[in-house]
Amino acid sequence: MDPTPPTADWQSLAKSKRDSVFANIPKDWLLPAYLTSQYTETSTLSVIDVPRTCGLLSAKELEITEQYDATELVQLMSTGQLKSIDVVTAFCKRAAIAHQCCNCLTEIFFDRALARAAECDAYLETEGKPMGPLHGLPISLKDSFNVKGVDATIGYVSFIARPPASTNSTVVDLLERAGAVLYVKTNLPQTMMTADSHNNVFGRTLNPHNLALTAGGSTGGEAALVAMKGSVLGVATDIAGSNRIPALCCGVTSIKPTASRVPFAGGVPPGRLGSPSPIVPVIGPCGRSIRDFELFLKTVIDANPWTLDESTLNVPWRSIAPYTRPLRFGLVRGCKQRPLHPPIARALHTTATSLKAAGHSITRLDDKVPELYASALLACKFFSIDTSATPLAHISSSHEPPIPSLAGSNFPELSAWTPTLDELWSMNLERAATCRAWRSVIVAEDLDAVIMPGYQAVAPEHDSYGLPVYTVVQNLLNYPSGILPVGNAVKELDGAFVKEGEVCEPTYNPDISEGMPTHVQVMGRPMMDEELLQIMGEVQRVVGA
């Protein structure tokens, strides 16, 4: 239950919260005003290189934040070749710079992180061994995770008055037990159900490659921070593409595992608890290396999370041998209601062609699997069965307005739809039929994975992303899926993939898309997350992503 509604106007409450967060950035880490004044949501500037060029980071801090992935950083810290205090300081500074460029943070607790890093270093020195498999590693978190003593407003003004968290989310407990150092939480959308990480508390997260384009949502703060190398490994959630959409917008890598392998308990829900929907949110990592995802997943799952969270499956992490045979890929080339923009069509074509040239097989599935748009519509029905509209109640209780992107986050077919208990039964039958159809095709074709888009375009302009047609199907099916960046939009090359007369949504503009990251999505088979990581690694190797 929400606390008594605040008496102050919502704008004053939001500004006070923003100011209190920003005050946690040391003055020595602030960028000059002549720079930050340029970083607005209408600017087309890229800020990717600002951390490297602004002069706030030393050569050693640039090396730490740019040259290593999480796995190597842990190895170096566990053997004393790097100090956790130095690594954490470097990422705290770079996160502060990233926030000033693209507004990606919601909570900053650098002092606490540095004290924890010192503990890790002292433990290694006195005990002669690392604190755990994540010894000294700075890890960033989406704002919806509870960290004891830290706020979790999740973008609702009405949540500002809530006290700081009294306990950790289960996954946060496991990360800290493994030796991780937590230092920031990151921005998300109001309701957590749109693809623009924008709310009235913290404002809008901007895409570091082009500030006028969306960073995606709902985990846009994480993806922007990782793209700026202000985090080497972030923890996100995903119920319709919330981890994958920001990754493809910002040009980083992410994975949505099979549901219930990572414990979800103890977070802050944006809506009503106890939903009868079969689609459940999933925790997954966002970062720069696939082996880091294995480090994260193995560490959490090896900690027996099912003993702490009854909704987590008792399925240990498996160590599997590398593939020694050619892989068999299915290929989904698009959806007629959301045709691909030329940069994504080229990225998909390049990936499929490269895999085939490397000896792997490709089977087209477009006419063999259920229509993606219909599956996405079904998923959105499941998301809409809360007749009390709890997220809207959270919004109205503080008198703040809904963010603009909410208007485009639902299917027009559902504008007058009212859920009933009878229809819920029919929806579950339709989902079962969809799952059966996909399973039949995958088994009949003996596929290892499916290559498909994660979105029809590169990152679009703010508030124009629309429906997550290409990412929500994996949540409906409960199939693991990951995003890989595979280059950038180049209008001279993309022109060969323009189809005359085809209407794209959002509208394709080659000048706006130019230089933005392109991607492919790799979908695995349920409960085969270990295999999916290996397959993503092979796709990355072959395509040169």
N, C-alpha and C positions, 0 to 999 in steps of 0.2 A: 504494500500500500504506500502511495506517495505521502510525504509529509504535508503539513498544512501549506496551501499555496502561498508563495511569497507575496509580500505586500508591495515591494518595490517594483517598478516597471521592468519588463523583461530585458530591455536593452541595457539598463544599468547593471543588472545582475550578470548578464553575459560579459559586459566590458570588465567588470570587476574580476570575474573568473579568468578571462584572457590575460589581464594585467598581472594577476597573481602567478600565473604559469610563466609568463615571459620574464618576470622578475627573478626566476631561478637560473637564468642565463648569466654567467659572470660578465661583468662589463668589459673585460679584456677580450671576450669572445664576440663582441658585437660588431657587425658590419657597419660601415659609414652610411649615414642617412641618404647620401646622394645615390648610393647603390640601391638600397632597399626601397626607396621611393619609386623605382622603376619596376619593381616586381609586383605587378598587378594582374588581375584576371583578364584584362583586355590586352596586355602586352604579349607580343609573339616572341619574346626573348627566350633563349635557352639558357638555363642556369647550371647545366650539368658541370661545367668547368669552373664555376665560382669557387668551390672549396680548394681547388688546386691553384687558383690564381689570386685569391684574395689576400694571401700573405699571413693568415692566422695560423696555419698549420706548418709545423717544422718539417724538414725533409724526412725525419724518422716517422713522424705522424702520417705523412703522406704514404710512406712505404707500408706502414701497418694497415692503413685503411684501404689501400689499393692493390697491394701485391699478393695478399694471402686470402684464402677462403677460410671459413670457420674451422674446418678440419685441421688445416695446417697451423692456424693460430693456437688451437688447443694443444697440438703436438709441441709447438715451440714454448708455450707457457708451462706445460707439464714437465718439460725437461730443463726449465730455467733459462732457456735462451732468450725468452722475452718475459718481462714482468707484466702481470695482470694490471697493475696500476698504470703502466704506460699504455697498454692496449685499450683499457677502459677510458683513460683520459683522451686518447686520440679519437675514439668513437663518440664520446660525449661532445668534444669540440666540433667534430664534423656534423653531428646531429644538430647542434645549435646553429651552425651555418645553414644547414639544409632547411631548418624551420624558418629562418629569416628569409630564405629564398622562395619557398613554396608552401609554407604554413602547414606542416605535416604533423606536428606534435600536439598532444592534449595534456599530458602530464610530464613534468621534468623533475627527476630526483637524482641529479648528478652527485650531490654530496653523499647520499646513501650508497650509491653505486661505487664511488671511490673508496669508501670505508670498507665495503664488501671486497673490493679488489685487493686492498691491503691485507684483509683476512686470508684471502686465497694465497697470496705470496708468503705470508707468515706460516701458514699451514704447510706449504711445500717445503719451506726451509726447516721447520721443526720436525715434521713427520717424515720427510724424505720421499713423499709420494703426492700425487695430485689429489685434490679434494674429490674428484669424480670425473666422469667422462666428458663433462663440459667445463672443466677446471678454468676459472677465470674468464670465461667467454662472455662478452656483452651481448645480450639478446633483447630485442625490442618487442613490444607487445601491442596488439590492437587494444583500443580503449575499453572494450567490453570485458576484458579479463580483470578479475579482482586481484589487487596486490595489497596486502595488509598495510594500512596506514596511508593509502593513496586513494584519491577520488576516482569515481567512475561515472561521469555524467552521461556518457554515450550520446552526446549531442542533444540532450533534452534540457531546456532551461529549467523545467520543473525538478530536475534531478540535482541541480546545483546545491540545493539546501540539504541534500542527504549527507550524512556523516561519511568520512573515509571508510574504506572497507575494513572490516574487523577480522576477516580471514582471507586467505589466498584461494583462487581457483585451484582445482586439483592439479592441473598441468603446471601451474606456477610453482606449487609445492615441489613437484617432481623435478622441475628445472633447477630450482635452488638446491635441492638435495644433491643434484648431479654436479654442482659447482658453478652454475651459471651466475652471471651478474646482470641484474635488471636495471635499466637506467632511464627509459622513456616509455610512454604509451602514445599511441598514434591515432590520427583523426579518421572519422567515419561519417556517414550521412545520418541525418535525422531519420529515425525509424530503422536504419540499417537495411533498407529494402529498395534502394536506388543505386544506380551506377555512378553517381556523382558524390564524392565525399565532401559534403557541404552541410552545415548545420548553423543554427543561429547562436550557438555558444562560441564556437571557435572560428567560424567562417569556412571558407572553401580551400581545400587542398588543391594546389596547382600542379600541372604536369611539368616536371623539370626540363623536358625536352622542348616544350613550347607552352608557356604559361597560359596561353589563350585556349588550351585544350584540356579536357578532363583528365584527371589522374585515375579515374575509375572508382568503383566502389563495390562492396562497402569497405574494403580494406585499403582505400587509396592512400592513407597516410603512411602505411607500411611500405607499399610499393614505391612511393615517391622517395621515402627515406632510404630504402635499399638502392634505388637508382642513383641517388646522390652519394652512395657509399657512406652514409651516416649510420648504417647498420649492416652487419655482415650476415645476420640471420634474424628474421622476424617471424612472429607467430600470429597467424590469422585464423579467421573462421570462414566458412563457405556453406551457403545453403542454396544458392542459385548461380554461383560464379563469383562470390564475394572476394575470394582470394585470387582467382584466375583472371577476372576482368581487369583489376588494377595492374596485374603483372603484364598482361598484353598491352595495356595502355602505356605503361612506363618502361617497357623493354627489359623486364627481369623475369626470373624463373619462379614458378610456384607449383605446388601440387595439392590436390584435394584427395586425401586417402579415402579408403572405404570407411563408411560411417562406423563409429563406436570402437575403432581401434585406438584412438587417442581419447583420453577422458575429457568429457565436456562439462562436467559438474562444476558449479561454483562461480559461473560467470554472471553477467548482468543481462537479463533478457530485455529486448526492446519492446516486447509485446506480452501476450498472455501465456502463462505456463499451462502445461497439461494438454497441449494440442493433440487431437487424434490423427493428425496428418502422418503418413508414413515417411515423409521427407523430413529428415532431421539435420540440424547443422553439424558441420564437421570441422575439426581443427586440423590445420596443415601449415607447413612452413613456406616462407617466401624468402628468396635469397639469390645467390650468385652461382651456386654449384650444386649439382645433383648429389654428389657424395655428402654434402652437408645435410641434405634432406634425410639420407640414410642415418647419419649421425643423430639427428634430432629424433626420428621415428624409433630407431633402435634403442636409444637412451630411454625414451619415455615408455616404450612397450616392455623393455627388459626390467623396468621397475615394478612390474605386476600391477598396473593401474586398476585392474578389475577388483583388487582388494580394497580400493579406496572409492571407487565409483561403480555402483551396481549396474549402470547402463553400458559399461565398457566390456567388450568381449574378452574372454579368457583365451586369447590367441597369441602365443609367443611370436616374436620376430624370427623369421627364418633366414639363415644364411644360405644362399643359393649359388650354385656354380654358374660361371659366365656361359652365355649361349655360345655354342660351337657350330650351330647350323644357321642357315639363312632364316630370317624372320618373315612371318606372313602378316601383312598389313591389310586391313580394310581401308577404304578411302571414301569419305563423304565430302563431296565437292561444293555443297551449298544447299540453300533452302530457297524455294522460288519466291516466298513472301519477303525474304531478306537476301537478295542476290549479293554476291561478293563484290566489293570494290576492287578495282584492278590490282592494287598493291598486295592484297590478301590472296587474290586468285594467283598472282605470280608466286607468292611465298609457298602456297600449297602445291603448285605445279613444280616448283624447284625442289621441294622436299620429296615429293613422290618420284620425280625423275631421278634424283640423286640416290634414293633408296633402291630403286630398281637397278640403276647402274652398279650399285655395290653388291648386287646379287640377291637382294630381298625381293619378295613378291608383293604385288599390289593388286587388290581386288576391289573394283568399284561397287559401292553399296547403295548409291542414291535411290535406286528403284527397289531395293530389297528390304529396307528398314522402314519403320513407321516415320511419318512426316514429322520433322523437327518442330514445326510451328504448332501442330496439334498437340505434341507432347509438352511443349512449353506452356500452351494454354491450359492443359490439364494441371500442370504443376502450379500455375498461378491460381487456379481454383483452390488447391489445397492451402495456399498461402492466405486465402481470403475467407476462410471458414470461421474466423473469430467474429461473431455477429455483434460483439460489444465494441469492436474497433478500438482495442486497447491502445495502440500507438497514437491514434488521433486524440484519445483522451489525455495521454501524456502531453501532447502538444497543446491542446486547448486549455489545460489546467493552469498554464503560465501566461496564456494569451499571446504567445508567440505565433507567428504565421507558419504555415507549411512551406517547406523549401520548394522552389520551382520544379525541380526534377521529379517530384512525386506525381505531378500531373501526367507524366509520360511513362510511368513505371507499371501501368496496368494495361491489360488488353482491352481494346474498345469493345470486344465481344462480351466483356463482363461488366459493362457500365450499368446494366440494369439487373444483373444476376444476384439472386439471393440464395445462399446455401441452405439446404435442408438435410435432415438426417437421412432421408431416403436417397438423396443424390450422393451423399458421402459414400454409401454402399456402391452405387454405380461408378463413382470415381475410382474407388479401390479396385473394382473389376476391370476398369479401363487401364489402370496402371499395371495390373497383373498381366493383361493381354499385351501391353507394350513391352514389359520385361520379357515375356515369353517370346515375342517376335524377335527381339534383339538377340536373346540367347540362342534361338534356333538358327539364326543367320551366322552368328559367331562360331557356333559348334559345327554347323554344316560346312563352313568355309575353313574351319580349323585355324582361326585367326589368333595371333598373339596380341594384337592391339589394333586400334583404329586411328587413322590420321584424319583430322577435320579442322575447320576453323574454330576459334574461340569467340570470334565476333566477325561481322562482315566487313569491318573497316579497321583502319588504325584508330588511335584515340580521336574521337570527334570533339567538336566544340562543346563548351559547358552546357549542361542541361539538355543535350540532344542525343544521348546514348540510346535511350529507348529500352526495348525489351531484350532480355538475356536469352534469346532463342537458342544460341549455340552452346551455352554453358549449363543451363538448368536441366537439360535432359540427363546429364550424368548424375545429378542429385536425385532425379526421379527414378532412375535405374539403380542407384547406389553403386555406380562403377567408379573406380579411381581414375583420376584424370589430371594431366599436368600441362602447363604452358611453357613453350620454348621460344625465345626470340630467334628469328632467322633472317636478320638483315634489316633493311630500311626501305621506305618508299622512295622510288626514283622515277619521276614521271616519264623520262625518256624510255625506260625499260617497261614501266607499267602500261604504257600506251598500247602495247601489243595485246593487252588483255581487256581493253575497252570493248564492250558490246553495244553497238549502236541501237538506240531506242530503249535500252534497259533503264528502268527507273530504280535508283538506289535510295535507301533510307538508312541513315541520313544522306543528304545529297553529296555525291563525290566531287571534291574540289582538289585537283592535283597539286595546286599551289599550297593549299593548307596542309595537305598530307605529306608534302615533300620532306624527306629526311626522318620521318617518324618511324619508330620501330614496327616491324611486321613480325608475325608469329605463326606458329602452328600449335594445335592442341593434340595431345596424344592420350587416348583413352584406353585403359587397360581392362582387365577382367576382374570381377568382384573378388575381394579377399586375396588378390594377387598384387598387392602393393609393391612387394619386393621385386617381382618381375617387371612391373611398370618402371621402376627406377632404372633397372638395367636397360630396358628398351629405350627410355628417354635418353639415356647416355649414348646408346648406339645412334639414335637419330641425330643427336647433337654432334657426334663424331663425324658422321657421314655428311651432314649438311654444312658443317663448319660453323655452327651457331655459336 
